[in-house]
Amino acid sequence: MILALPPELQAPGLAPLPIHPGMTPEERGWAVLAGVADPEVPAVSVVDLGIVRELRAEADGLVVVLTPTYSGCPATEQIERNVLDALEAAGLGPVRAELRRAPAWTTDWITEQGRQRMLAYGIAPPGACGRPAEAPLRFMPRRDPVAPEAIACPRCGSHHTEQLSAFGSTACKSLWRCVACREPFEHFKPI
């Protein structure tokens, strides 16, 4: 059986995973959330982005643990609402959300499927940040603003690209243009 999500919570190409008899509430919850689109990048699910950190059953219902992508991200409240609505629509309520800000979200948590979906959607996915050896905080080296790192065009694959703006439609993306095919595109910034 595959659950149907309300249309406003599901992007084209995303669907909940099949639900099987005998699945735990947590397993059913993960299957449902695989079909919940991120409101800013609707080609990827909240699970693909690594926003959903944990799903657990407690005496008073299901608890979903979310880690916001950016401090002050305007989509955080919408993501929380969409996640709760999807789980309740699937008959998994009562459900509540818990926001966990530590450890901080990193683009390393984006699944390979999520990166491929971003690319197909026309957004250059972030590269890997890697793990620090023995540091509590990770600092990314600043890019040279005159000669930023070349990002591959998600449309033609060329590395002959240029950054137009450090910020795209949201703070988590930058705006680029491919010199080869002349198409603009966004790049999801690695953090």
N, C-alpha and C positions, 0 to 999 in steps of 0.2 A: 504494500500500500504506500502511495506517495501522498503526503498531505498537501493541500492547496493553501498557499498563503494569500492574504488579501493583496490585490494587485498593487496597491501603493507601497507595499513592503518588498516587492520582488521586481528585480530588473530582468529584462529579456536575457535569456541564456543562463540565468541562475534559477535553480530549483532546489527545494529541500531534497535531502537524500531519502531513499526508501526507508520506511518504517516496517520492522518485522515483529511478529508476535514474540514475546519474551524479552524484548529490549527493556533495559532499565529506563527510568525517567530521564536520567542524565544522557543516555545514548539517544533517546528520542529527541531530547533538547538539542544536542549537537547536530542531529540530522536536520531539524527544523532551521537552526541558525545558519546552516550551510547555504540556505536560500535567501537570507536577509541581506539586501544590498546596502553598501555604504552610501549615504546620501550625497556625498561629494564626488565619489568615484563609483557610480552605480554598476560598473562592469565587474566589480569584485564584492565578495561577501564580507561581512564583519568577521567571519572566521578566517577567511583568506588573509585579511589584513592583520590578524593576530590581536585584534582588539578584545575578543572573548578569551579570557585567561582560564576560567574555571567555571564549571557548572556542577552544583552539588544539591542533593536532596537533603532537606532538614525537616524536622517535625512539623513546622508550619508551612512547608512548601519548598519550591525550587529557588535556589539562589544562583544568579549569574554574576560572575565577577568580570568587570570590564576595566580595561586600562585605556584612557584617552590617548590619542596619538600625539597631540600637542597640548601644552598648557594653554588654556583659553580657547581651544578649538571650538568654533561656533556650532559644529555638528554634534558635539558630545551629548547634549540633551536629546537631540533628535534620534541619535543612535540608541540611546538608552530606551526611549519610548518605543522605537521600532522593535527592538529585541523583546521587550516585555509584551508588546502587543502580539508578536508572532508566537511566542511561547503560550500565551493565554489563548490565542485563536486555535492552537493545536491541542487544547484541552490539558495543558500542563500546569495550569494555575492552581493555587495562588503562586505567584512568582514575584521576586523582588530583585533589584539590582544593587550591587555593591561596587563602588568605584575604587580601584586600587591604583595608586599613582607611583608606587615603588615596588619593584624596579620600574624605571621609566620605560615607556614603549620605545622600541627601536624598529627601524625599517628591516632589520634582520629577521623580525618576526613574521614578515609577509611570506606566505607560502610560495612555492614555485608555481603552483597553479595561479595564484594571485598575480604574480609577476607576468605570467603569460597572458592573463586576461587584461592587465593594464596595457601591455604591448599591443594586443589586438584592438583595444579601445582607442589607441593613438596616444597613450601616455608612456614616455620612456620610464621604465621602472628603475628604482634606485639600485646602485651596486651594493655589495656587502660592506658593512662597517667593520666586521670582525670583533673578536672579544679581546678586552685588555688583559695583559698578563697578570698584573697585581695592582691595578689602580681601581679605586672605588668609582671614579668618574672617567668617562671616555671623552676625549676632546678630538674632534675631527680637525685636521689641518685646514687652514683657510686656503681657499683657491685663489690663485692670482687673478684679480679682476680683469687684467689686461689680456691674459691668456688662460681662461678657465679650461678645465678638463673637457675634452671632446666627448659629447654624449651621442650615441648612435641614434639616428632618426628612426622612429618606430614605423615609418611608412616605407622607406626605401633601404634602410640599414646603413646608409652612409655615415661616416664619422666626420664628414666635412660640415660641421654644424657650428652655430654661434649662439651665444646667450644674448637674448634681447632684454630680459629683465630678471632680477633676482626673485621676483614674485609673479606668480601666475594668477589664476582665478581664485586661488586660496593660498594662504601663507605656506602650506606644505609643498607647494609646487613652484617651479621657476618656468619662465617662458623662453623657448628656444626657436630657432629657425634652421632648417636644413638648407645649406647653400647649393647642394646638388639638385634636389627636387623643388626647392623654394617653398616648401610647406612649413607653416608654424606648428609647433607641438609643445606640450608641457612635459616637464621632467619632475617626477616625484623625488624630492630631496632626501638624501640619506641622512638619517640621524641615529 
